[in-house]
């Protein structure tokens, strides 16, 4: 009887860890499917299947993009504090980041973070703080990796690159807006 109880206990513990990893995988799969769908839209509607992809992307800049996205994962939480935000912003490389602080009416403060990794990523992060708590976040991630229509007169975001770099790195769901950027918002 003890063996059965022990086996049930172990099985129950094993089942508890599955949903968290399954949820993470579901978010990454959602992001990858969306990026794949956007790529197919560009190929079929806008370019009629005629696209010129870059020969290759810079590995070091791709690693920097991945580092930025992984740092955003640590900030995208509903328990973020102002000191946690400050610590998280220190993880970005100084030459790629600028921070503006705006005082709103009352006790709230808006912190706007601009990240610039030329030819790879432009990001605008907005955090609204009330006291020591971050009460709202908005991320706008604008990929600058481009593919071109066959006649090279129109460029599009390389969603294939985004699917292989952004989707596996992001642990929160993103949406695509106005044919220019991915975004995610979190409000308390």
Beta strands, then each sheet from edge to edge (+ up, - down):
strand 1: 51-52
strand 2: 97-103
strand 3: 108-117
strand 4: 121-130
strand 5: 133-143
strand 6: 146-149
strand 7: 155-157
strand 8: 175-177
strand 9: 181-187
sheet 1: 1+ 6- 7+
sheet 2: 2+ 3- 4+ 5- 9+ 8-
end
